[in-house]
Amino acid sequence: MESNAEGEEPKPLMSWKEKFEGQWRKTKEHAETYPYVWASYIVVYGGLAVYTTYRWRKLRKTEDRVRVLQARLRKLVEAEESSVKVTSSQGFPSAQSSVDEASK
């Protein structure tokens, strides 16, 4: 901890509001003094945000298309499996048994 050996008075603690206002004041003065620096920050980081948003939305759209295609494929596979079950339950010889008979 700090010692007050030289007889200095302890500095009062600043509230968070006072700290925020002080930092805001410094930032505002800096922005007024160096407007081109701040403009370049806005252009660079704004462009980065726009690009990131664009890529994020494109990724989401691609994922949605893939989900739709997967659902369609799943339905096709289920329909094919059910048609194979129906033909095998009707007593038709399967392709494998006809191949076995032909090889004999």
N, C-alpha and C positions, 0 to 999 in steps of 0.2 A: 504494500500500500504506500501511498505518497505520504511524506512527512512534511509538516509545515515548520521546518526548523528556522526559516528566514523570516517568520512572522507574516507570511502571505495569508490572505484570506482565502478560504476554499471557494472555488468557482461554483456557483449554483448550477445544478443540473438543469439542462434545457428539456422542455417537454418535446414530445415527438412532433407536435404541430410547429413549434418554433424551429426545430431542425429542418423540417420539410420546407417551411417558408424561406429559411436561409438558403437552402440548397436550390430552391426554385429561383430565388433572386439571383444567385450566382449564375445559374444556367441561362436565365433570361438575359443577363448582361453579356454573357459570352456569345449568345446567339445574335445579339444586336451588334456586337463588336466584329464578329466573324460570320456574316450571313452566307458567304459562299461555301464555307465548311459545312454549315448546317444544311444548306441546299443540297450539297453532294451527299450528305448522309441520307436525306430524304429520298433522293433519286436512287441511290444504291440499295438501301434497305427496302424501300417501297417496291423497286423492281424485283428484288429477291422475294418479297412477300407475294407479289402478283404471280411470278413464275411458280412458286411453291403451291399457291392456290390452284393454278391452272393444272399442274401435274397431279395434284391430289384429286381434283374433280375427274380428270381423265382416268386415273387409276380406279376410282369408284365406278365410273361408267363401264370400264373394262371388266371389273369384277361382277357387275350386274349382268353383263352379257354372258360371261362364263357361267354364272349360276343358271341363267335361262337355258343355255345350251346343255348343261349337265342335267337339268330336269327333263329336257326333251329326250336326251340320250337314255336316261333312266327309264322313261316311259316306253321307249322303243325296245329296250332290253327286256322289260317286264312283259311287254306284248309278245315278243319273240319266245320267251320262256313259256308263257302260258299257251301259245300255239303249239309248241313242241310237246307240252304235257297233254294237250288235247289229242294230238295225233297219236301219241304213244298209248294213250288210254283207249283209243278206238280200235286198237288191235292191228294197226298197220305195222309191218315190219320196219324196224329202225334201219338206218343206213348202215350201222355197224354190223347188224346180223346179216344183211344182204352181202356185205363184203366178206364176212366169214364163210358164208355158203359158197360164194364164187371162188374162194381160194381152195376149197376142198376138191 
